[in-house]
Amino acid sequence: SMSPEVFQPGVFHYCNEGLCSWLEFAAEIFAYCGIEVELRGITTLEYAVVAPRPYFSGLDCTKIKNTFHIEIPEWKESLHHCLDKIRNPQIIR
């Protein structure tokens, strides 16, 4: 079995498991922090950016998981950990 310490050249995608929109991401931040707010989603067309945005930009992390035999946590779990660290930098995972 390949250990993570062994160099493996290549391009690897890494992101947390699961999918969410920017609206769902923002809503989870406010909900986890106990902040009541009314959010309104907008379409990609309503968000003015110079570069065109893809309709779907989720990443497939199969290659990195199989190469390094790792499990990747769900996005909410990592987001909650990040928010906890922001509130208390002494937290060690």
CORQUIRA-V279371 format. One record per residue. PSI is psi in whole degrees, -180 to 180 (none if undefined). NEAR is the number of other C-alpha atoms within 8 Angstrom. Layout:
BEGIN
PSI_NEAR, PSI_NEAR
END
This chain:
BEGIN
142_3, 127_7, 152_7, -19_7, -18_4, 127_6, 129_5, 107_4, 153_4, 178_4, 124_4, 135_7, 141_9, 124_8, 166_7, 159_9, 153_8, 167_6, 149_6, 157_7, 168_6, -34_6, -46_10, -38_8, -49_9, -44_8, -39_9, -38_9, -50_10, -43_11, -46_9, -33_8, 0_6, 30_6, 121_7, 123_6, 149_5, 119_4, 146_6, 121_5, 151_5, 161_6, 164_6, -36_8, -31_5, -17_6, 101_7, 114_6, 153_5, -48_4, 139_4, 141_5, 141_5, 153_5, -40_5, 128_4, 31_5, 151_5, 145_7, 114_7, 17_10, -43_6, -47_9, -36_12, -43_11, -39_8, -44_7, 4_9, 53_11, 155_7, 140_5, 131_8, 163_8, 152_9, -37_10, -40_7, -46_8, -37_10, -46_9, -42_9, -43_8, -46_8, -38_9, -42_10, -37_10, -42_7, -30_6, 91_7, -12_7, -9_5, 132_7, 132_3, none_2
END
